Amino acid sequence: PGIRVDSVLGAVWDHFAIRQGPGGHPALRKRLVRQAIAYGIDRAVIAREAAALNLASAAASKPLDSVVFLANSPYHERNWSTYRHRPARAPQLLERAGCRRGADGIYVCDGNRLSLRFATTAGVQLRELTVRLAQAQLREVGIEVVPVFGPSSAVLNSADSLLVRGDFDVLLFAWVQGAVTQGPANIFGCQQPRNYTGYCDRLVTRDLVNASQTLDDARRVGLLNRVDVRLA
């Protein structure tokens, strides 16, 4: 008696990490190719399917559209909302990147067939479903997805895992969001210990460092949302 339970979104978000550094498909170093993947995946459908199967909460039935603030934060802005399913846009971007569609319908970029390893942990129904849905969606725009399902130790949680070695093209896993002054800097800053994609932008790193050192809430929030826009 006298105790009330309030249920809110947890500080965890699943995402596709696209490897830009060594170990990833060379075409992923091109921004246009990464954007084509983003437009080819229907995140709204994936989120709804997961919620419909009770694999995710109803509150998580929409794309997050931010990688710095969760949807229940007063500072959350939908800086990634431009990336909705636009299957006609993806081939246009691939063509601009110099890729050409092969006889089997899959694009070839600089002599490399656009066949991407999408890795995640085996036995996690939500993640396996997400990869399968993305596989079907991207096949329609000329990108082949090869699912790689493995035990958590091999994919994520060991010094020799695919994640730590950077031996993946796209990897689906979750971040547990820490304090906003530290977590994003470790993930997105150049050469940071939890930056597993190989992404590096000096302006983003500068803003992340400044955000981690300021005690002014308004300035910190502004810096982080500016980072989010640049990441998108």
DAVENFEN-V286990 format. One line per field, one symbol per residue. psi: psi as a letter, one per 20 degrees, with the letter a starting at -180 (. if undefined). Layout:
BEGIN
psi->???
END
This chain:
BEGIN
psi->pippppprprlppqropooiaqirphhiiphhghhhghhhpnhggggggghhjkiqqhhkjqqgkqjhprhjqijpqmijihmromhhhghghhghijqqprhjipqpoliopmopooqrpqjogghgggggghghghhhjkpppopoprqhhhgglrijrgghikmrgppoaqpopbpiigghghgiqpkqhjnihjqpohgggghgghhiiqioggggggghhhggghg.
END
